[in-house]
Amino acid sequence: MSVTRNIRLLLLSYNNQFNIYFNLFFFVHIENIFNNIFLYSYNTNFFKFLEVLPEFIFLLILIAYLFIILKKYKNFQYDSWVTFLFNILILYMIKIFIFGLCFNGTFFIFNYCLLSSFFILSIKIFIILLTIFYFILVESSFKINKKNIIKELPWLICLSIFLLFSLISSFDFFLTYVCIESLSIILYGLCSLINNNVISKEAAFKYLALGSMSSGILLLGISWIYGIIGSLNYLNISYFLIISSNMNIVDLNIKFSTLFILLAFFFKLAAFPCYFWIADIYSNIWTPITFFFATIIKFGFCIFFFKLLYSVFFSLKAVWSVIILVSAVGSLIIGSIGALYQNELKKFIAYASINQVGFLFLSISNCSFFGFKAAISYLVIYTIMNFIFFGILTNTLNLITGRNLIYFSDLNGISNYNQFISIIFSIMIFSMAGIPPLAGFFTKFYVFCSVIQGSNYIYTQSQTSYYTLIYALILTILSSFYYINILKQLFFEKSINGQFFWFKKKIKITVILIILVLFLISYIFYFNTINNCIELLSVSCISPFLISTFLIF
């Protein structure tokens, strides 16, 4: 009880502005304090080697596959890749177990370029688990289309996962930019994966051109920060911004650099006003690659973006909270209205993802710890729902042509001859719409509560949060119409021209979909447990900046 009370008092203090004037010459003491306070249990080379062991093995096997295995095996070896990822998952589980026994803080390596904590380790484990599920769900699609795709596909996906891990662990803007650009290059290549497909190559070129523009904006923001502060390390930047904001000497250039960094990540997350690329890219590239983009990649980018706002730029919350709020409202409007006029399933999920990003931004716009927890909870449930959607999309084929589900009309009458798909799809749609007692309802309710509770932290008038809440509720009701339309086509429409779609009833695919759906249904029974776990992970995410601030000042 005393630990919980101390954590809550610490978080309450974190939500308030610091009102003390500090000395600007503090950088000399930061490294010594962190060595004495946070690294006391990692003073041996064994722990330092243990910290990088899973990533080292991950990268070593990827290099070995590129230079050795790739020449020997011509066909796809997805069972071996699933086994490889499962072994990496075991390594991370052992690592977090030893981490909990031997250490109760945060670990920095490579001269404070990388950060490790319970939050980061847990996120990596969740991403590996999602990747294993992804390989199992899309395995049959790869085998059917193996003549039209490159055989390096699993290697590229695993390399992108490794870069995503490095991005989440990065504690320096230089490493952050290198990871983002390396990952973007792989994503550009994955867009044009299918050979002799002009549409996918056009989508890849659009993504490359627009992504290069966002990379330039991100580099401009990072360069501007380095020119003002003289450091790219998150800790130094965070302390500089804390002191500047409390002395009311925040430079206008700092605000502009923050704006540029936000716009760059708005593009990565397809948030308003940088959403215009996502519908064309999602609809024109291969469905398993859209699956990968809309789930694992977006999850990783969202986690890093939240960590960046609540750690490095938290002292500038008066600047970025307004921008995030405007983007949230705009994303909700664009996503809700845009999805109403779509005839393709992948374009529909693209606009639905814009709507979901709006809810994520709405929860963090109040700059409260409660909002951060709500955003993490919503992101996890949203990713699981997308997994169910694309798991059905990639494993349901036309009996005659063999193509996947593309249009809404393809869903007509499926309930008449495929009850399993109809039930799974209906539960997922109800959860997306926020119908109780499914998980989607509780996470949306959690977001609405964070908007109300966070009104005391950032808004100058409490009415602003209530107006925002009313807009969000109206748009939520509006978005329920296109979810109802899907259910109408599943159960009440007749199939067009005798088209019938069959589901690949493989044991592994069926088991994964059932597990994910059962999680959505049983979320109400484990709500308190899941909420407590997310609270502990959220504390671990912000603790390096939170605790060190109190220790130094």
N, C-alpha and C positions, 0 to 999 in steps of 0.2 A: 504493500500500500504506500510506503514512504517513497519508493522508487517512482511509482506512478504519479504521486503528488508532486515530486520534484521535477519530473519531466513536464507535467502540465504547467507548473510555475515558470519553468524555463521557456516553454513555448509561448506562454502569455507575454513574457518579457520580450520574446523575439518578435511578436506582432506589434510592439510599441516602438516608437521612434526613440533613438538614443538622444539625450539632451545634454551631453557633456562635450566640452571642447577638448580635443586631443592634439597631441604633438604630431606633426606631419612626418617626423623622422622616426619611423617605427620599423622599417623593413629589416634593419640589422638584427632585431631581436626575434623575428618570426621563426627563423629556422631553428634557433636554439630552443625556443619554447616547444616547438612541435617535436623535436628530438627527445626532449625530456618528458613530455606529457604523453604523446600519442605513440611513440615508437619504443617504449620501454620493453615490450615483450618481443620485439623483432630485432634484437641486437645480435643475432647469430645469422650466419650465412644460410643455415638450414631453412629458417623461416622465409628468408628472402628468396631462396630457390623454390620453396613450396608455393610462394605467391605467384610466380610466373610459370610454374610447371604445367598446368593445363593449357595455357596459351602457347607455351613452347612446343608441347606435344602436338597440339592442333596445327600449328604452322609447319612443323617438321613433316607431318604426314601429308599435308597439302603439297609441300615441295616434292616429297618423294613420289606422290601420285603424278605430279606434272612431268617429272623427268624419267620415271621408271615405269610405273603401272600403266600410264597412258599409252605407251608403245606396245604393251603386252596384251591388254584387253581392249578389244574393239567394240564390244557391246556394253550396254549399261549394266552396272553392278550395283543396283540400288539396295539390295540386301546388305552388301558389305558396307555401304555408306550409312545405313541405319545402324548397323552394329558399331561402326566407328563413332557416330554421334552418341550412341548409348554409352560407350566407354568414356567419352569425354564428359558426359553427364555424371557418371559415377565419380570421375576425378573431381568435378566441382562439388559433388555432395560430400566427398571426403574432405575437401578443402574447407568447406563451410563448417563442417563438424569440428575440425581441428581449430579453425578460426574461432569458434565459439568456446572451445575449451581453454585455449591459450591466450586469447586476446579479447579485449572488450572495447576497442576503440577503432581507429582508422589507420590504414597503412599507406605510406607514400613510397614509391620506388622511382628509379631513374631521375633523381634530382627533382622530385616533386612534379614530374610530368604525368604520372599515372596515380590514380587513387583507387583504393579497394576498401569496401565496407560491406556490411551485411546487406544493404540495399542493392549494391552493384552485383554482389555474388548471387543474390536471389533473382535479380532480373536476368542474369546470364543463364541461370538454370531454367528459368521459365522460357527463355528464347530457344534454348537447345531442345526443350521438350516440344515447343511449337514446331521447330524444324523437323524433328522426328515424325511428328504427326503429319507435317506437310509432305515429306517424302513418301509416307505410306499412302496418303490420299491421292497423290498425283502419279504414283508409280505406273498404273495402267495407262494413263494418258501418255506418258513418256514412251512406253513400249509400243503403243499403237502408232505413234508419230516418230519413231526412231529413225526413219529414213529422211525425215525433213528437218531434223534438229542436229545440232552439234553434240558430239559425245562428251565434251568438256562441261556440259551443263551442271552436273552435281558438284564438280570442282568449283565452278564460278559461284554457285549458291553458297557452298561452305566457306569460300574465301570472303564473300560478302558478310557472312555471319561473323567471321574473325574480325573484319574491319568494323563491324557494328559493335563488337565487344570492346575494341580499342577506343572507339568513339565514346562509348558510355563510361569507360574508365579514364578518359583523358582529363587532365587537370591543367592543361596549357593550351592556349589558343593556336599555337603552331601545330601541335599534334592534332588538335580538333580539325583544323583546316585540311591537313594531310589526309586524315581518315575520311572526311566528308568527300573530298575530291576523288580519292581512290575508290571509294564506294560508288560514287556517281558514275565513274567510268565503267564499272562493271554493270551498273543498271542500264546505262546507255546501250551496252552490248546485248544485254538480255532482252531489250525491247525489240531488236531485230533478229531474234533467235531463229525463227522459221525461215528456211531458205526459199528463194524464189517467191517471196511474198512482198509485193510492193507496198502494201498498206502498212505492214509492220515496220518496214524500213523508213517510210515516211513518218510514222509515229516516233521512231527512234531519232530521226533528224530533228523533229520539233522539240522533243525532250532535250536533245543535246543543245540546241540553240537557246532555249529558255533556261535550261540548267546552267549554261555558261554565264548567262546574264545574272542569275541569282548568285553564282559563285563570285562574280566580280563585285556584286554589292556586299557580300559577306567579307571579302578581302578588303574592301574599302573601309568597312566598319572596324575590322580588326586592326588595320594599319593606323586608323585614326586614334584608336585607343592606345596603341603602342607609342604613337607620337606624343600623346599627352601624358601618359603615366610612365612610360619607359619600361614596361614589363608586360609579358604575355601570360604570366602565371595567374591562375584564378585567385589564389590567396592574396597576392599583392594588389590585384585589381579590386577585389572585394573590400579590403581595408582602406584603400584609397577612396573608394566611393562612399564608404561609411563615414569617414572623417569629413570628406567634402560636403556630403549632404547635411551632416550635423552642424557644420560651420557655415552652411548656406552659401557655399562658394562653388557649387556645381557648374562647371563650364558648359556653355552652350554646345561646344563641340562634342562633349561627352554624350549629351542628349541625342545629337545627330548620329553619332556612331552607334548608339543603342538602337535607334530607329532603323539603321541599315541592317544591323544584325537581325532584328526582328523580321524585317521584310524578307531577308534571305530564308529564314526558317518558315515564314508563311508560305513561301513557294514549296519548300520540301514537304510541308504538311497539307498543301492545297487549301489554305485558309483564305478568307476574304482579305485583301483584294487580289490575291495571287492564285486564284482557283481555276483560271480559264483553261489550263492545260490538261486537267485530270480526266475529263470526260472523253476527249479524243484518244488520249494515251491508253486508258483502261479498255476502251472498246476496240481498238485497232491492234493491240498486241495479243499474243497467245494467252489463252485463259489461265493456264498454270502460272505464267509469269505475272499476270494481273493478280492472281491469288497471292503470290509472294510479295508483291508491292503493297497490296491493300492490308496485309496482316502483319508480317514480321518486320518489314522495313518501316512501315508507319509506326508500329509499336516502339521500335528502337529510337526513331527520331523524336517521338513524343516524350519518351522518358528523358532523353538528353536535354530536350528543350525545357522541360519542367525543372530539371536539376539546375540548368543554367540560370533560369529566372529566380529560383528560390535560394540560390547560393551566391552567385557572382553579382547579379544585378538587383538583389532584393532591396538594397538601400535606395534604389531609383524607382521604387514601386509607384511613386506619384507620377512618373513619366510613362512607364510601360503598362501600368494597369489600365489607363484610359485607352491606349492603343489596342490592348488585348480585348477590352470590352467592346470597342467599335468593331473589331474583327469578329468577335463572337456573335454579335447581333447581325452583322452582314452575312456571316457564314450560315446562320440559322435561316435567314430569309432566302438566300440563294439556294441552299440545299433543299429547303422545304418546297419552294415554288418550282425549282428546276426539275426535281424528281417527279412532279405531277405530269410532266409532258414528255416523258421518256417511253419509248417502245422497246428498247433493248435492256436486257437485265444488267449488263456490265455498266452501261451509262447510268442506269438507275442506282446501282451500288456506288458509283462515283459521286453522284450528287448526295446520296445518303451519307457518304463519308464526310462530305463537306458539312452536312448538318451535324454529324457526330462531333467533328472538330469544334463546331460552334458551342456545343455543350461542354467540351473539355476546356475551352477558353473561358466560358462563362464561370466555371468553377474556380479557376485560378485568377480571375480578374479582381477578386476581392482581396488578394494577397494575404489570406489567412492560412493557418495550418490546416484548418478544417477543409478549406477549399482544395488544398494540395491532396489530402486524403481522398476527397471526393473525385478528383481528377484521376488518380491512380486506380481507384475502384472502377470508375466508368470505363477507363481505357482497357482494363483487363477483360471486363464483360463484353465490351464492344469488339475486341479482338476475337474472343471466343465465338461470338455470333457471326462474325465474318468468316471464321473457319467453317462453321456449319454451312453457310451460304455457298461458299466456293467448293466445299467438299461435295455437296449435291450437284453443283453446276458442272464440275469436271468429271463426275462419274455417272452422269445420266446422258445416254446417247440415243439418237434416233435409230429406230429399227431398220430403216431402209438406207439412209445416207450415212449414218454413223457419226453425225455431227453432234456437238454438245447443245445444251439449251442456250439459245441466243435471244429470242424475243419473248415478250410476255405471252404472246399467243401460244407459244410452245408449252405453256403450263396448263392449257385448257384441258380439262377432263382427266388429269393425271390421277386424281383420287379414285376414278372408276376402276383402274387396273393396277395401281401401285399405291397401296395404303401406307406403306412404310415411309415413302418419300413425302407423302401428303402430311402425315403426322409430324415428322421431323421438321419439315418446312414451316408448318403452321406454328409450332411452338417457337421456332426461331423468329418468325414474323411478329408474333405476339410479344415476344421479349423486346424486339427492336422498337415496337410501338409503345412500349412502356405499360403493358397490361399486367396488373397484379394477378397472382403472387410471384411472377417470374422475376429473374434477376435484373432485367432491364428496367422494371418499375422501381426497384429499390435504389439503383444507381442514379436514375434520373431524379428521384425524390431526394437523394443525397445531394445532388448538384443544386437543386432548388433551395434546400436548407442552407447550403453554403453561401448562396447569394444573399439570403436574409441575414444570416449570422455575420457575414463579412461586411455588412453595411457600416459598422462602427469603425472599421479599420481604414478605409480609403475614401469613401464617398463623403463629399462635403454635406450632402443632404441625404437623409435616409430614404426620401421618396424615390431617389434615383434607382436604388436597388429594387424597390417594389415595382417601378415601371418596367425595369428590365425583366423581372420575374413574370409580369403580366404578358409582355411580348413573347417570352419563351414559352409560356403556357399556350398562348394562342397558336404559335407556330408548331408546337407539339401536336395540338389537336388537328391542325391543317395537315401535318405529315402523316397522321393516322389514316387519311383517305387513300393514299397510294398503297399503304399496307393492306387496307381492306380490299382494295382492287385485286391484289395478288391472291388473297383468300377466295375471292369471288371466282377468279379464273381457275383456281385449283379444284373447287368443289361444285361450281354451278355452271360453268361453261362447257360446251362440247368441243371435242378436238376438231381442228380444221383439216379438211382434205384427208381424213383418215390417218393423220400423223400420230405415231405412238412412240414414246420414249421409255426406255428401260434403264433400270439402275443396276450397276454392277454389284451384285450382292456378294462381295467378298467378305470373309470373316473379319479381317483386320479393319477394313473400311467401316463396316457396320458397327463394330465394337467402338471405334473411335467416335463416330457420330452419336452413338447412344450415350457414351460417357459424357460428351460435351453437352448434350441435351439434358441429361440427368443433373448436371451441374447447374444449369439454368433453372431447373425445377426445384432442386433442393437448396438453392441459395438462401431461402428464407429460414431454413433450419440451422444454417451455419453462419448466419449474418454476423453475430457478435464475435465469433471466432475469427472470421475473415477480416472483420473491421479492426480487431486488435492486432492481427498480423500486419495489416497495411499500416496501422499507426506506428508500430515498432520500426517497420522498414522506412517510413517517412522520416521518423526521428533520425535514423541512421543516415539518411540522405543529406540532411541539412546540418548534422552534428559537427562536421569538421569546421564549418564556419561559425556555427552558433556557439559552441563551447569555447573555442579559441578566442572569440570576441570577448567573452566574459573573463577569461583568464588573463588576457593582455590588458584590458581596460578596467 
